[in-house]
Amino acid sequence: MDSQVMPREQLGVCAEGNLHSVYLMFNANESVESDMRPCVATVAQYIHELTDQYSDSAFNGFVAIGANYWDTLYPNARPQQLKPFPAMNRDNRDAPAIEYDLFVQIRCDRFDILHLVANEVCQMFEGLVELVDEERGFRFLDSRDLTGFVDGTENPKGRSRQEVALVGDEDAQFKGGSYIHVQKFAHNLSKWNRLPVKKQEDVIGRTKADNIEYASADKPLTSHIKRVNLKDSEGKSMEILRQSMPYGSVKEQGLMFISTCRNSVHFEKMLESMIHGDAEGNHDHLMHFTQALTGSSFFAPSLDFMNRVS
């Protein structure tokens, strides 16, 4: 990826897709950070080692530290672009911020293993944290969102995943780490399913059944793809690596949106484009059919960083 040797990243940051996932959101108790730091490092190392043990079911995961908790846990060094979630609101489109101290994502092709490991992780943190929120995700059909459209089509492939998701020489102390943004979206599927398929396709910017992207000239300015496929001032694509999966039950269901990136700028620009839109106010019409319930900002450091400062 970069010229120097890359520290050992947490393998779940760039992992390929899985059948199942568990998301654990913790807040720290009033505890001594000298107890918490080694525990965070131990949990991350434990998840790393299980990658080999459960390799036949593609187990992976990562531990990330909340933007507002980072300085408490690691007061002597902070990733350059780590900041609280960029909450936004416009008309009836809301992207709220609900911050957590720690986020653990684990994924696997066997749900029983995830259940086992989630329990183990909670026991390892016992007395130090409170489990505030837990969601369980699943692959839907052929990697589709519950709207029926294939999700993650724009994701970088192969080695490009590391290039997009992992910090490089630009912030050497945090090389191999990743900026993580998490939003829990609840879909209004009854409203969405009343929309004719062609109108659904116009909202997304690609066909539903065979997942073919609209030609550039045919893409509505309000389509989801138009709003999130952005370029920087030099004309380069502002990419993120999505680790999203559907979650929920019949009562509440939607998408756990997980962005991993080597910077925090790309996600923030995409969210701004979705909520506020362009200079003419063309916002993402997908936001008429889904609601962000949470928004949290984290950093997933390399294993080497956590072991070094624990």
Salt bridges, closest charged atoms under 4 A:
ASP2 OD2 - ARG262 NH2 3.56
GLU16 OE1 - ARG161 NH1 3.62
ASP71 OD1 - ARG78 NH1 2.89
ASP91 OD2 - ARG93 NH2 3.67
ASP112 OD2 - ARG110 NH2 2.64
ASP133 OD2 - LYS184 NZ 2.96
GLU134 OE2 - ARG136 NH2 2.80
GLU135 OE2 - LYS184 NZ 2.87
ASP142 OD1 - ARG144 NE 2.62
ASP145 OD1 - HIS187 NE2 3.09
GLU154 OE2 - ARG206 NH2 2.74
GLU163 OE2 - ARG262 NH1 2.95
ASP169 OD1 - LYS175 NZ 2.77
GLU170 OE1 - ARG262 NH2 2.81
ASP202 OD1 - LYS198 NZ 2.64
GLU213 OE1 - ARG206 NH2 3.41
GLU213 OE2 - LYS219 NZ 2.54
GLU268 OE1 - LYS83 NZ 3.12
ASP278 OD2 - ARG227 NH1 3.97
ASP284 OD2 - HIS224 ND1 2.55
ASP304 OD1 - ARG8 NE 2.95
